[in-house]
Amino acid sequence: MRFLIDECTGPAIAEWLREQKHEVCSVYDEARGLDDDAIIQKAFMENWILITNDKDFGEKIYREGQPHRGVILLRLDDERATTKIEVLRRLLRNYAERLPDQFVVVTEAKVRFARR
């Protein structure tokens, strides 16, 4: 799969996804400081599923109507990279085929596919 990793999500997540043989673009490594509008546009135009911790992307999609190719919003109590990796491991194992073009909110305990 193709993932664009938001700067706030961190380079460790991008590295782990690459190790899992996914195609990854890391904002932290490749475009640090890119604003949210540019990130969501890049993800859409280049067909990336965005992984972020930034709930502002919900506003961009649901209030502003910006198009996307998929967003995974991590809403975690524990923001350590090890927790993010474990949550993403479970998400990909159980829901990989459902991720494209969906807005998904993921916590340590739940996965919710948001309505359009």
Secondary structure, 3 states (H helix, E strand, C coil): CEEEECCCCCHHHHHHHHHCCCEEEEHHHHCCCCCHHHHHHHHHHCCCEEEECCCHHHHHHHCCCCCCCCEEEECCCCCCHHHHHHHHHHHHHHHHHHCCCCEEEECCCCEEECCC
